[in-house]
Amino acid sequence: MSRIVVLGAGSWGTTIAKVIADGGTEVALWARRPQQAEEIQATKLNQEYLPDIKLPDLILPTSNIESALLDAEQIYLAVPSPRYQVARFNTANIKHRVSTSRCRADLPGSAIPAASSESD
């Protein structure tokens, strides 16, 4: 089974993780704030972003980015561009880097394109 990770536990990241988990695959969901990861684990809800959506047990929330990325085979990056610097990670220890992508709303004054992706 693939080791799948979603970085970003906002509405978009949580939705991506839910779709993957609904398909029967375990997925690590990284939250920047430990309190948010603990809340999702305890309640199976992301109260802040998707309060009415029950999350599957196959979603494994964490705020530890190193453990989330350990042996990752697929990574989905779902953080706004201003937070991208916070979420930067070293891909050297990732077994098979498939692809990463990031999307964001168009932010005034930003020089970064609205969407970009990279893959090996």
N, CA, C and O atoms as a Tinker XYZ file with bonds, in Angstrom:
   480  protein
     1  N      0.842000   -1.182000    0.000000    73     2
     2  CA     0.000000    0.000000    0.000000    64     1     3
     3  C      0.881000    1.238000    0.000000    63     2     4     5
     4  O      1.884000    1.278000    0.713000    81     3
     5  N      0.528000    2.244000   -0.783000    73     3     6
     6  CA     1.279000    3.487000   -0.868000    64     5     7
     7  C      1.210000    4.256000    0.441000    63     6     8     9
     8  O      0.190000    4.245000    1.131000    81     7
     9  N      2.296000    4.914000    0.769000    73     7    10
    10  CA     2.328000    5.815000    1.924000    64     9    11
    11  C      2.019000    7.197000    1.379000    63    10    12    13
    12  O      2.852000    7.812000    0.713000    81    11
    13  N      0.807000    7.684000    1.667000    73    11    14
    14  CA     0.334000    8.959000    1.122000    64    13    15
    15  C      0.274000    9.990000    2.237000    63    14    16    17
    16  O     -0.151000    9.697000    3.354000    81    15
    17  N      0.707000   11.204000    1.914000    73    15    18
    18  CA     0.736000   12.293000    2.878000    64    17    19
    19  C      0.094000   13.530000    2.260000    63    18    20    21
    20  O      0.360000   13.869000    1.107000    81    19
    21  N     -0.752000   14.197000    3.035000    73    19    22
    22  CA    -1.285000   15.494000    2.648000    64    21    23
    23  C     -0.725000   16.510000    3.634000    63    22    24    25
    24  O     -0.935000   16.395000    4.841000    81    23
    25  N     -0.013000   17.502000    3.119000    73    23    26
    26  CA     0.526000   18.571000    3.953000    64    25    27
    27  C     -0.433000   19.752000    3.892000    63    26    28    29
    28  O     -0.604000   20.379000    2.847000    81    27
    29  N     -1.048000   20.038000    5.014000    73    27    30
    30  CA    -2.010000   21.136000    5.105000    64    29    31
    31  C     -3.367000   20.603000    5.500000    63    30    32    33
    32  O     -3.975000   19.829000    4.760000    81    31
    33  N     -3.849000   21.014000    6.666000    73    31    34
    34  CA    -5.118000   20.509000    7.190000    64    33    35
    35  C     -6.209000   21.568000    7.154000    63    34    36    37
    36  O     -7.073000   21.611000    8.030000    81    35
    37  N     -6.165000   22.421000    6.137000    73    35    38
    38  CA    -7.253000   23.361000    5.918000    64    37    39
    39  C     -8.383000   22.654000    5.186000    63    38    40    41
    40  O     -8.433000   21.425000    5.153000    81    39
    41  N     -9.282000   23.421000    4.604000    73    39    42
    42  CA   -10.426000   22.798000    3.926000    64    41    43
    43  C     -9.985000   21.971000    2.719000    63    42    44    45
    44  O    -10.508000   20.879000    2.495000    81    43
    45  N     -9.040000   22.474000    1.948000    73    43    46
    46  CA    -8.588000   21.768000    0.748000    64    45    47
    47  C     -7.804000   20.512000    1.107000    63    46    48    49
    48  O     -8.082000   19.441000    0.565000    81    47
    49  N     -6.826000   20.621000    2.014000    73    47    50
    50  CA    -6.028000   19.472000    2.410000    64    49    51
    51  C     -6.864000   18.384000    3.068000    63    50    52    53
    52  O     -6.672000   17.197000    2.806000    81    51
    53  N     -7.796000   18.800000    3.928000    73    51    54
    54  CA    -8.662000   17.833000    4.598000    64    53    55
    55  C     -9.552000   17.120000    3.581000    63    54    56    57
    56  O     -9.789000   15.917000    3.696000    81    55
    57  N    -10.040000   17.855000    2.596000    73    55    58
    58  CA   -10.880000   17.253000    1.550000    64    57    59
    59  C    -10.087000   16.242000    0.732000    63    58    60    61
    60  O    -10.582000   15.154000    0.440000    81    59
    61  N     -8.853000   16.597000    0.361000    73    59    62
    62  CA    -8.008000   15.659000   -0.388000    64    61    63
    63  C     -7.783000   14.391000    0.434000    63    62    64    65
    64  O     -7.903000   13.281000   -0.085000    81    63
    65  N     -7.457000   14.557000    1.717000    73    63    66
    66  CA    -7.228000   13.399000    2.590000    64    65    67
    67  C     -8.487000   12.542000    2.695000    63    66    68    69
    68  O     -8.403000   11.314000    2.686000    81    67
    69  N     -9.648000   13.179000    2.794000    73    67    70
    70  CA   -10.906000   12.434000    2.906000    64    69    71
    71  C    -11.188000   11.623000    1.638000    63    70    72    73
    72  O    -11.593000   10.464000    1.725000    81    71
    73  N    -10.979000   12.213000    0.483000    73    71    74
    74  CA   -11.206000   11.503000   -0.782000    64    73    75
    75  C    -10.297000   10.277000   -0.866000    63    74    76    77
    76  O    -10.736000    9.197000   -1.261000    81    75
    77  N     -9.031000   10.451000   -0.493000    73    75    78
    78  CA    -8.090000    9.330000   -0.524000    64    77    79
    79  C     -8.523000    8.248000    0.461000    63    78    80    81
    80  O     -8.553000    7.065000    0.122000    81    79
    81  N     -8.859000    8.662000    1.686000    73    79    82
    82  CA    -9.281000    7.694000    2.716000    64    81    83
    83  C    -10.599000    7.020000    2.349000    63    82    84    85
    84  O    -10.771000    5.829000    2.609000    81    83
    85  N    -11.521000    7.753000    1.757000    73    83    86
    86  CA   -12.792000    7.149000    1.321000    64    85    87
    87  C    -12.562000    6.062000    0.276000    63    86    88    89
    88  O    -13.386000    5.163000    0.112000    81    87
    89  N    -11.430000    6.154000   -0.433000    73    87    90
    90  CA   -11.063000    5.130000   -1.412000    64    89    91
    91  C    -10.406000    3.915000   -0.777000    63    90    92    93
    92  O    -10.054000    2.964000   -1.475000    81    91
    93  N    -10.238000    3.938000    0.540000    73    91    94
    94  CA    -9.701000    2.778000    1.248000    64    93    95
    95  C     -8.213000    2.821000    1.532000    63    94    96    97
    96  O     -7.628000    1.809000    1.918000    81    95
    97  N     -7.589000    3.979000    1.347000    73    95    98
    98  CA    -6.144000    4.099000    1.569000    64    97    99
    99  C     -5.867000    4.985000    2.779000    63    98   100   101
   100  O     -6.459000    6.052000    2.942000    81    99
   101  N     -4.960000    4.517000    3.615000    73    99   102
   102  CA    -4.528000    5.295000    4.772000    64   101   103
   103  C     -3.762000    6.527000    4.296000    63   102   104   105
   104  O     -2.984000    6.447000    3.346000    81   103
   105  N     -3.981000    7.659000    4.952000    73   103   106
   106  CA    -3.320000    8.903000    4.561000    64   105   107
   107  C     -2.949000    9.700000    5.807000    63   106   108   109
   108  O     -3.766000    9.888000    6.708000    81   107
   109  N     -1.697000   10.164000    5.840000    73   107   110
   110  CA    -1.253000   11.044000    6.915000    64   109   111
   111  C     -1.659000   12.469000    6.549000    63   110   112   113
   112  O     -1.447000   12.909000    5.420000    81   111
   113  N     -2.240000   13.182000    7.501000    73   111   114
   114  CA    -2.656000   14.574000    7.291000    64   113   115
   115  C     -1.865000   15.452000    8.249000    63   114   116   117
   116  O     -2.070000   15.397000    9.461000    81   115
   117  N     -0.958000   16.263000    7.704000    73   115   118
   118  CA    -0.127000   17.133000    8.522000    64   117   119
   119  C     -0.817000   18.468000    8.773000    63   118   120   121
   120  O     -1.254000   19.148000    7.845000    81   119
   121  N     -0.904000   18.823000   10.043000    73   119   122
   122  CA    -1.431000   20.116000   10.467000    64   121   123
   123  C     -0.292000   20.916000   11.084000    63   122   124   125
   124  O      0.503000   20.381000   11.857000    81   123
   125  N     -0.216000   22.173000   10.749000    73   123   126
   126  CA     0.847000   23.033000   11.282000    64   125   127
   127  C      0.717000   23.201000   12.793000    63   126   128   129
   128  O      1.719000   23.312000   13.500000    81   127
   129  N     -0.511000   23.221000   13.279000    73   127   130
   130  CA    -0.756000   23.429000   14.714000    64   129   131
   131  C     -1.072000   22.099000   15.409000    63   130   132   133
   132  O     -2.007000   21.404000   15.011000    81   131
   133  N     -0.301000   21.740000   16.443000    73   131   134
   134  CA    -0.549000   20.483000   17.159000    64   133   135
   135  C     -1.982000   20.355000   17.681000    63   134   136   137
   136  O     -2.560000   19.269000   17.646000    81   135
   137  N     -2.549000   21.443000   18.159000    73   135   138
   138  CA    -3.917000   21.409000   18.691000    64   137   139
   139  C     -4.915000   20.959000   17.624000    63   138   140   141
   140  O     -5.843000   20.205000   17.920000    81   139
   141  N     -4.730000   21.413000   16.397000    73   139   142
   142  CA    -5.631000   21.022000   15.314000    64   141   143
   143  C     -5.501000   19.527000   15.011000    63   142   144   145
   144  O     -6.509000   18.842000   14.839000    81   143
   145  N     -4.276000   19.021000   14.946000    73   143   146
   146  CA    -4.071000   17.585000   14.689000    64   145   147
   147  C     -4.700000   16.747000   15.799000    63   146   148   149
   148  O     -5.335000   15.728000   15.527000    81   147
   149  N     -4.525000   17.173000   17.042000    73   147   150
   150  CA    -5.102000   16.446000   18.177000    64   149   151
   151  C     -6.627000   16.463000   18.132000    63   150   152   153
   152  O     -7.272000   15.456000   18.426000    81   151
   153  N     -7.203000   17.606000   17.763000    73   151   154
   154  CA    -8.665000   17.716000   17.667000    64   153   155
   155  C     -9.213000   16.801000   16.576000    63   154   156   157
   156  O    -10.213000   16.113000   16.781000    81   155
   157  N     -8.564000   16.795000   15.426000    73   155   158
   158  CA    -9.016000   15.933000   14.328000    64   157   159
   159  C     -8.921000   14.462000   14.752000    63   158   160   161
   160  O     -9.826000   13.677000   14.469000    81   159
   161  N     -7.846000   14.096000   15.419000    73   159   162
   162  CA    -7.678000   12.711000   15.870000    64   161   163
   163  C     -8.769000   12.328000   16.871000    63   162   164   165
   164  O     -9.345000   11.244000   16.779000    81   163
   165  N     -9.049000   13.209000   17.818000    73   163   166
   166  CA    -9.998000   12.894000   18.892000    64   165   167
   167  C    -11.452000   12.892000   18.428000    63   166   168   169
   168  O    -12.240000   12.052000   18.862000    81   167
   169  N    -11.812000   13.830000   17.547000    73   167   170
   170  CA   -13.226000   14.006000   17.184000    64   169   171
   171  C    -13.579000   13.496000   15.801000    63   170   172   173
   172  O    -14.756000   13.333000   15.477000    81   171
   173  N    -12.564000   13.243000   14.980000    73   171   174
   174  CA   -12.763000   12.868000   13.565000    64   173   175
   175  C    -13.486000   13.983000   12.809000    63   174   176   177
   176  O    -14.208000   13.728000   11.845000    81   175
   177  N    -13.278000   15.229000   13.267000    73   175   178
   178  CA   -13.833000   16.417000   12.621000    64   177   179
   179  C    -12.742000   17.473000   12.510000    63   178   180   181
   180  O    -11.864000   17.561000   13.368000    81   179
   181  N    -12.801000   18.268000   11.455000    73   179   182
   182  CA   -11.961000   19.454000   11.355000    64   181   183
   183  C    -12.898000   20.641000   11.584000    63   182   184   185
   184  O    -13.393000   21.259000   10.641000    81   183
   185  N    -13.125000   20.941000   12.867000    73   183   186
   186  CA   -14.118000   21.946000   13.270000    64   185   187
   187  C    -13.901000   23.297000   12.613000    63   186   188   189
   188  O    -14.864000   23.990000   12.283000    81   187
   189  N    -12.654000   23.675000   12.421000    73   187   190
   190  CA   -12.341000   25.001000   11.893000    64   189   191
   191  C    -12.691000   25.147000   10.405000    63   190   192   193
   192  O    -13.131000   26.214000    9.979000    81   191
   193  N    -12.503000   24.102000    9.629000    73   191   194
   194  CA   -12.658000   24.211000    8.180000    64   193   195
   195  C    -13.816000   23.412000    7.593000    63   194   196   197
   196  O    -14.461000   23.874000    6.651000    81   195
   197  N    -14.093000   22.226000    8.127000    73   195   198
   198  CA   -15.171000   21.376000    7.609000    64   197   199
   199  C    -15.960000   20.804000    8.799000    63   198   200   201
   200  O    -15.932000   19.597000    9.037000    81   199
   201  N    -16.654000   21.662000    9.537000    73   199   202
   202  CA   -17.249000   21.230000   10.808000    64   201   203
   203  C    -18.324000   20.151000   10.702000    63   202   204   205
   204  O    -18.572000   19.449000   11.682000    81   203
   205  N    -18.958000   19.999000    9.566000    73   203   206
   206  CA   -20.055000   19.040000    9.432000    64   205   207
   207  C    -19.661000   17.746000    8.719000    63   206   208   209
   208  O    -20.516000   16.911000    8.426000    81   207
   209  N    -18.375000   17.582000    8.444000    73   207   210
   210  CA   -17.907000   16.418000    7.687000    64   209   211
   211  C    -17.160000   15.465000    8.617000    63   210   212   213
   212  O    -16.095000   15.803000    9.132000    81   211
   213  N    -17.719000   14.277000    8.831000    73   211   214
   214  CA   -17.063000   13.244000    9.639000    64   213   215
   215  C    -15.912000   12.661000    8.822000    63   214   216   217
   216  O    -16.094000   12.305000    7.658000    81   215
   217  N    -14.739000   12.563000    9.424000    73   215   218
   218  CA   -13.554000   12.086000    8.718000    64   217   219
   219  C    -13.302000   10.603000    8.998000    63   218   220   221
   220  O    -13.497000   10.135000   10.119000    81   219
   221  N    -12.872000    9.875000    7.978000    73   219   222
   222  CA   -12.631000    8.436000    8.128000    64   221   223
   223  C    -11.465000    8.132000    9.075000    63   222   224   225
   224  O    -10.562000    8.949000    9.257000    81   223
   225  N    -11.508000    6.949000    9.665000    73   223   226
   226  CA   -10.431000    6.499000   10.550000    64   225   227
   227  C     -9.105000    6.346000    9.806000    63   226   228   229
   228  O     -8.047000    6.349000   10.434000    81   227
   229  N     -9.144000    6.213000    8.493000    73   227   230
   230  CA    -7.925000    6.044000    7.703000    64   229   231
   231  C     -7.115000    7.340000    7.588000    63   230   232   233
   232  O     -6.002000    7.320000    7.063000    81   231
   233  N     -7.657000    8.466000    8.071000    73   231   234
   234  CA    -6.908000    9.727000    8.113000    64   233   235
   235  C     -6.149000    9.755000    9.429000    63   234   236   237
   236  O     -6.742000    9.655000   10.503000    81   235
   237  N     -4.834000    9.892000    9.338000    73   235   238
   238  CA    -3.969000    9.909000   10.508000    64   237   239
   239  C     -3.368000   11.309000   10.678000    63   238   240   241
   240  O     -2.333000   11.612000   10.085000    81   239
   241  N     -4.007000   12.161000   11.482000    73   239   242
   242  CA    -3.511000   13.528000   11.643000    64   241   243
   243  C     -2.244000   13.583000   12.500000    63   242   244   245
   244  O     -2.082000   12.811000   13.445000    81   243
   245  N     -1.359000   14.502000   12.152000    73   243   246
   246  CA    -0.127000   14.709000   12.911000    64   245   247
   247  C      0.341000   16.142000   12.717000    63   246   248   249
   248  O      0.027000   16.776000   11.710000    81   247
   249  N      1.090000   16.645000   13.683000    73   247   250
   250  CA     1.728000   17.950000   13.515000    64   249   251
   251  C      3.240000   17.795000   13.387000    63   250   252   253
   252  O      3.968000   18.786000   13.329000    81   251
   253  N      3.707000   16.557000   13.344000    73   251   254
   254  CA     5.130000   16.271000   13.204000    64   253   255
   255  C      5.427000   16.004000   11.724000    63   254   256   257
   256  O      5.147000   14.923000   11.205000    81   255
   257  N      5.990000   16.995000   11.069000    73   255   258
   258  CA     6.198000   16.888000    9.621000    64   257   259
   259  C      7.202000   15.790000    9.271000    63   258   260   261
   260  O      7.065000   15.130000    8.240000    81   259
   261  N      8.211000   15.591000   10.123000    73   259   262
   262  CA     9.207000   14.550000    9.835000    64   261   263
   263  C      8.569000   13.163000    9.846000    63   262   264   265
   264  O      8.823000   12.359000    8.948000    81   263
   265  N      7.745000   12.876000   10.852000    73   263   266
   266  CA     7.114000   11.552000   10.891000    64   265   267
   267  C      6.074000   11.404000    9.791000    63   266   268   269
   268  O      5.883000   10.309000    9.261000    81   267
   269  N      5.403000   12.494000    9.444000    73   267   270
   270  CA     4.420000   12.443000    8.357000    64   269   271
   271  C      5.094000   12.050000    7.042000    63   270   272   273
   272  O      4.543000   11.272000    6.264000    81   271
   273  N      6.276000   12.586000    6.802000    73   271   274
   274  CA     6.960000   12.368000    5.526000    64   273   275
   275  C      7.800000   11.098000    5.478000    63   274   276   277
   276  O      8.279000   10.715000    4.410000    81   275
   277  N      7.983000   10.446000    6.613000    73   275   278
   278  CA     8.794000    9.241000    6.662000    64   277   279
   279  C      8.240000    8.179000    5.701000    63   278   280   281
   280  O      7.089000    7.761000    5.827000    81   279
   281  N      9.047000    7.760000    4.769000    73   279   282
   282  CA     8.686000    6.742000    3.764000    64   281   283
   283  C      7.518000    7.154000    2.862000    63   282   284   285
   284  O      6.835000    6.297000    2.302000    81   283
   285  N      7.290000    8.448000    2.721000    73   283   286
   286  CA     6.206000    8.916000    1.855000    64   285   287
   287  C      6.474000    8.535000    0.406000    63   286   288   289
   288  O      7.599000    8.648000   -0.081000    81   287
   289  N      5.435000    8.087000   -0.269000    73   287   290
   290  CA     5.526000    7.780000   -1.693000    64   289   291
   291  C      4.765000    8.796000   -2.527000    63   290   292   293
   292  O      5.115000    9.047000   -3.680000    81   291
   293  N      3.731000    9.379000   -1.952000    73   291   294
   294  CA     2.980000   10.439000   -2.619000    64   293   295
   295  C      2.757000   11.559000   -1.613000    63   294   296   297
   296  O      2.394000   11.314000   -0.463000    81   295
   297  N      2.979000   12.790000   -2.061000    73   295   298
   298  CA     2.794000   13.954000   -1.196000    64   297   299
   299  C      1.898000   14.947000   -1.920000    63   298   300   301
   300  O      2.142000   15.300000   -3.073000    81   299
   301  N      0.870000   15.385000   -1.233000    73   299   302
   302  CA    -0.017000   16.417000   -1.754000    64   301   303
   303  C      0.146000   17.630000   -0.862000    63   302   304   305
   304  O     -0.126000   17.567000    0.337000    81   303
   305  N      0.586000   18.731000   -1.441000    73   303   306
   306  CA     0.842000   19.953000   -0.692000    64   305   307
   307  C     -0.335000   20.887000   -0.865000    63   306   308   309
   308  O     -0.601000   21.376000   -1.963000    81   307
   309  N     -1.037000   21.131000    0.228000    73   307   310
   310  CA    -2.261000   21.943000    0.191000    64   309   311
   311  C     -2.167000   23.059000    1.216000    63   310   312   313
   312  O     -2.961000   23.134000    2.154000    81   311
   313  N     -1.181000   23.923000    1.020000    73   311   314
   314  CA    -1.018000   25.063000    1.915000    64   313   315
   315  C     -0.996000   26.341000    1.079000    63   314   316   317
   316  O     -0.496000   26.337000   -0.046000    81   315
   317  N     -1.536000   27.437000    1.624000    73   315   318
   318  CA    -1.479000   28.707000    0.890000    64   317   319
   319  C     -0.031000   29.133000    0.676000    63   318   320   321
   320  O      0.836000   28.810000    1.488000    81   319
   321  N      0.232000   29.842000   -0.391000    73   319   322
   322  CA     1.598000   30.256000   -0.709000    64   321   323
   323  C      2.318000   30.963000    0.435000    63   322   324   325
   324  O      3.499000   30.690000    0.651000    81   323
   325  N      1.663000   31.862000    1.184000    73   323   326
   326  CA     2.394000   32.494000    2.301000    64   325   327
   327  C      2.857000   31.488000    3.346000    63   326   328   329
   328  O      3.832000   31.746000    4.050000    81   327
   329  N      2.183000   30.349000    3.463000    73   327   330
   330  CA     2.557000   29.319000    4.430000    64   329   331
   331  C      3.547000   28.317000    3.828000    63   330   332   333
   332  O      4.100000   27.487000    4.550000    81   331
   333  N      3.774000   28.386000    2.520000    73   331   334
   334  CA     4.634000   27.412000    1.857000    64   333   335
   335  C      6.026000   27.387000    2.473000    63   334   336   337
   336  O      6.615000   26.316000    2.622000    81   335
   337  N      6.562000   28.552000    2.834000    73   335   338
   338  CA     7.877000   28.602000    3.458000    64   337   339
   339  C      7.878000   27.828000    4.768000    63   338   340   341
   340  O      8.869000   27.176000    5.096000    81   339
   341  N      6.787000   27.889000    5.520000    73   339   342
   342  CA     6.669000   27.152000    6.782000    64   341   343
   343  C      6.663000   25.657000    6.516000    63   342   344   345
   344  O      7.207000   24.882000    7.302000    81   343
   345  N      6.055000   25.251000    5.418000    73   343   346
   346  CA     5.872000   23.832000    5.119000    64   345   347
   347  C      7.007000   23.230000    4.294000    63   346   348   349
   348  O      6.930000   22.060000    3.921000    81   347
   349  N      8.054000   23.995000    4.000000    73   347   350
   350  CA     9.167000   23.451000    3.201000    64   349   351
   351  C      9.760000   22.247000    3.911000    63   350   352   353
   352  O      9.846000   22.216000    5.138000    81   351
   353  N     10.156000   21.287000    3.151000    73   351   354
   354  CA    10.673000   20.068000    3.742000    64   353   355
   355  C     11.796000   19.513000    2.885000    63   354   356   357
   356  O     11.922000   19.843000    1.706000    81   355
   357  N     12.596000   18.675000    3.492000    73   355   358
   358  CA    13.711000   18.039000    2.807000    64   357   359
   359  C     13.214000   16.740000    2.175000    63   358   360   361
   360  O     12.752000   15.846000    2.883000    81   359
   361  N     13.303000   16.632000    0.872000    73   359   362
   362  CA    12.811000   15.449000    0.177000    64   361   363
   363  C     13.861000   14.341000    0.080000    63   362   364   365
   364  O     13.592000   13.295000   -0.511000    81   363
   365  N     15.038000   14.547000    0.643000    73   363   366
   366  CA    16.112000   13.565000    0.513000    64   365   367
   367  C     15.747000   12.209000    1.109000    63   366   368   369
   368  O     16.209000   11.182000    0.612000    81   367
   369  N     14.929000   12.180000    2.161000    73   367   370
   370  CA    14.595000   10.924000    2.822000    64   369   371
   371  C     13.303000   10.298000    2.316000    63   370   372   373
   372  O     12.841000    9.301000    2.871000    81   371
   373  N     12.724000   10.859000    1.287000    73   371   374
   374  CA    11.489000   10.313000    0.748000    64   373   375
   375  C     11.833000    9.206000   -0.234000    63   374   376   377
   376  O     12.606000    9.407000   -1.171000    81   375
   377  N     11.255000    8.043000   -0.011000    73   375   378
   378  CA    11.582000    6.839000   -0.763000    64   377   379
   379  C     11.429000    7.035000   -2.274000    63   378   380   381
   380  O     12.394000    6.849000   -3.015000    81   379
   381  N     10.266000    7.397000   -2.728000    73   379   382
   382  CA    10.002000    7.633000   -4.149000    64   381   383
   383  C      9.207000    8.920000   -4.244000    63   382   384   385
   384  O      8.019000    8.949000   -3.923000    81   383
   385  N      9.851000    9.970000   -4.680000    73   383   386
   386  CA     9.165000   11.241000   -4.777000    64   385   387
   387  C      8.373000   11.255000   -6.070000    63   386   388   389
   388  O      8.948000   11.309000   -7.157000    81   387
   389  N      7.055000   11.206000   -5.955000    73   387   390
   390  CA     6.205000   11.157000   -7.134000    64   389   391
   391  C      5.948000   12.563000   -7.637000    63   390   392   393
   392  O      6.328000   12.906000   -8.757000    81   391
   393  N      5.314000   13.367000   -6.828000    73   391   394
   394  CA     5.063000   14.742000   -7.236000    64   393   395
   395  C      4.610000   15.555000   -6.041000    63   394   396   397
   396  O      4.123000   15.024000   -5.043000    81   395
   397  N      4.783000   16.848000   -6.174000    73   395   398
   398  CA     4.237000   17.766000   -5.188000    64   397   399
   399  C      3.557000   18.880000   -5.953000    63   398   400   401
   400  O      3.954000   19.204000   -7.072000    81   399
   401  N      2.563000   19.450000   -5.371000    73   399   402
   402  CA     1.923000   20.596000   -5.999000    64   401   403
   403  C      1.383000   21.508000   -4.925000    63   402   404   405
   404  O      1.144000   21.093000   -3.791000    81   403
   405  N      1.196000   22.751000   -5.299000    73   403   406
   406  CA     0.621000   23.692000   -4.353000    64   405   407
   407  C     -0.336000   24.603000   -5.098000    63   406   408   409
   408  O     -0.075000   25.022000   -6.225000    81   407
   409  N     -1.420000   24.890000   -4.462000    73   407   410
   410  CA    -2.425000   25.765000   -5.041000    64   409   411
   411  C     -2.769000   26.829000   -4.017000    63   410   412   413
   412  O     -2.629000   26.609000   -2.814000    81   411
   413  N     -3.208000   27.956000   -4.478000    73   411   414
   414  CA    -3.611000   29.009000   -3.564000    64   413   415
   415  C     -4.579000   29.937000   -4.264000    63   414   416   417
   416  O     -4.676000   29.973000   -5.491000    81   415
   417  N     -5.284000   30.679000   -3.449000    73   415   418
   418  CA    -6.104000   31.742000   -4.002000    64   417   419
   419  C     -5.161000   32.833000   -4.486000    63   418   420   421
   420  O     -4.044000   32.952000   -3.981000    81   419
   421  N     -5.590000   33.619000   -5.445000    73   419   422
   422  CA    -4.768000   34.719000   -5.932000    64   421   423
   423  C     -4.653000   35.760000   -4.830000    63   422   424   425
   424  O     -5.649000   36.363000   -4.432000    81   423
   425  N     -3.433000   35.972000   -4.337000    73   423   426
   426  CA    -3.218000   36.911000   -3.245000    64   425   427
   427  C     -2.686000   38.221000   -3.791000    63   426   428   429
   428  O     -1.715000   38.225000   -4.547000    81   427
   429  N     -3.308000   39.343000   -3.420000    73   427   430
   430  CA    -2.852000   40.652000   -3.909000    64   429   431
   431  C     -1.380000   40.889000   -3.571000    63   430   432   433
   432  O     -0.938000   40.616000   -2.455000    81   431
   433  N     -0.633000   41.397000   -4.542000    73   431   434
   434  CA     0.761000   41.744000   -4.324000    64   433   435
   435  C      1.729000   40.575000   -4.366000    63   434   436   437
   436  O      2.923000   40.762000   -4.130000    81   435
   437  N      1.248000   39.374000   -4.659000    73   435   438
   438  CA     2.124000   38.210000   -4.689000    64   437   439
   439  C      2.744000   38.058000   -6.069000    63   438   440   441
   440  O      2.073000   38.231000   -7.086000    81   439
   441  N      4.031000   37.733000   -6.095000    73   439   442
   442  CA     4.712000   37.501000   -7.371000    64   441   443
   443  C      4.701000   36.028000   -7.752000    63   442   444   445
   444  O      5.181000   35.659000   -8.824000    81   443
   445  N      4.157000   35.186000   -6.883000    73   443   446
   446  CA     4.134000   33.751000   -7.135000    64   445   447
   447  C      2.908000   33.408000   -7.971000    63   446   448   449
   448  O      1.819000   33.893000   -7.665000    81   447
   449  N      3.042000   32.585000   -9.023000    73   447   450
   450  CA     1.873000   32.184000   -9.819000    64   449   451
   451  C      0.817000   31.507000   -8.963000    63   450   452   453
   452  O      1.130000   30.920000   -7.927000    81   451
   453  N     -0.422000   31.587000   -9.394000    73   451   454
   454  CA    -1.558000   31.044000   -8.624000    64   453   455
   455  C     -1.448000   29.549000   -8.411000    63   454   456   457
   456  O     -1.908000   29.062000   -7.378000    81   455
   457  N     -0.873000   28.803000   -9.315000    73   455   458
   458  CA    -0.735000   27.352000   -9.133000    64   457   459
   459  C      0.557000   26.909000   -9.790000    63   458   460   461
   460  O      0.940000   27.422000  -10.841000    81   459
   461  N      1.214000   25.970000   -9.176000    73   459   462
   462  CA     2.411000   25.426000   -9.792000    64   461   463
   463  C      2.583000   23.991000   -9.341000    63   462   464   465
   464  O      1.980000   23.570000   -8.354000    81   463
   465  N      3.395000   23.245000  -10.051000    73   463   466
   466  CA     3.664000   21.861000   -9.657000    64   465   467
   467  C      5.063000   21.492000  -10.077000    63   466   468   469
   468  O      5.685000   22.144000  -10.916000    81   467
   469  N      5.538000   20.424000   -9.467000    73   467   470
   470  CA     6.854000   19.906000   -9.846000    64   469   471
   471  C      6.805000   18.402000   -9.713000    63   470   472   473
   472  O      6.082000   17.879000   -8.864000    81   471
   473  N      7.550000   17.705000  -10.526000    73   471   474
   474  CA     7.608000   16.247000  -10.409000    64   473   475
   475  C      8.931000   15.765000  -10.949000    63   474   476   477
   476  O      9.619000   16.465000  -11.692000    81   475
   477  N      9.273000   14.549000  -10.558000    73   475   478
   478  CA    10.518000   13.930000  -11.042000    64   477   479
   479  C     10.259000   13.172000  -12.310000    63   478   480
   480  O     11.179000   12.580000  -12.874000    81   479
